[in-house]
Amino acid sequence: MDSAFETVASDSWPVVTANDLGNWFPAVADHASPSPRPADHASPPSYELKYVLNEIDAVAVEQELSAWMTIDPHADPTLDRSYRISTVYADTPRFDVFHRATGHRRTKLRLRRYGDSSTIFLERKTKRGRQVSKERVQVGLKHLHRLASADPADWPGEDFRQELARRALLPVCAVSYLRRAYFGVTEEGRMRVTFDRGLQGQRVDDWTFAPALEGPGIAPDIVICEFKFRGAMPNAFKRAIARIQVFPGGFSKYRTCMKALGLQRREFLLEHEAIQGLRN
């Protein structure tokens, strides 16, 4: 066998190294947790299944999977083998994304930062059922002010800026959390699992990232466990989740933050419109 990562028996798990991850997943900024990369256009679609767990169940699932999966090489030992993700979410002045209005039900535009990196990802996430696709471009933190400009410019984020303007999307809230991620491969393909803890949120009005998000905890007693894979759900994931007998469900960090901070209320909506009106 030329590679330790070709087809293996279902009860035999290969050990995955950081070098192997570089071959399987696209190169991204430090602390990034990339999605599996398809080998070609004929690859099965990518799926995400979310489970909202208590800490006890999350530990049980993680212990089951960590026995054969490999921790993300970007994990920070000072953060308990996790890394911080900060996201700025966009919505219209009438919060059409939050209210799932026509034309805003499937696609979210957001800014994502890993740790304290000076590289920011401008992301477009589209979801149809449990099938997910993501497009993103890297820009420097110092260039984010261009997202608020009405003038075209020659920079990597120009298409993203134009889509924000076309859909009347503005910064609304920021969410920060710690993520612990694992990668693995079986005869069923490549896969990863993430555990998100310590969600914090705050209102934002600009395309910026605060040095440290100091908002309140918005979901203090839960762990969001997310399985990411292509094609059918791998048996290894099925076995891990069967032990705690829970079912997948929807969980939106954006919607959770909006509700926790009361940002979807009508009085805030009117205030938000007034602020943006003054800026325009």
Buried (B, 14 or more C-beta within 10 A) or exposed (E): EEEEBEEBEEEEBBEBEEEBBEEBBEEBBEBBBBBBEEEEEEEEEBBBBBBBBEEEBBEBBBEBBBEBBBBBEBBBEEBEBBBBBBBBBBBBBBBBBBEEEEEBEEBBBBBBBBBEBEBBBBBBBEBEEBEBBBEBBBBEBEBBEBBBEEEEEEEEBBEBBEBBBEBEBBBBBBBBBBBBBBBBBBEBBBBBBBBBBBBBBBBBEBBBBBEEBEBEEBBEEBBBBBBBBBEEBBEBBEEBBEEBEBEBEEBBBBBBBBBBBEBBEEEBBEEBBEEBEEEE
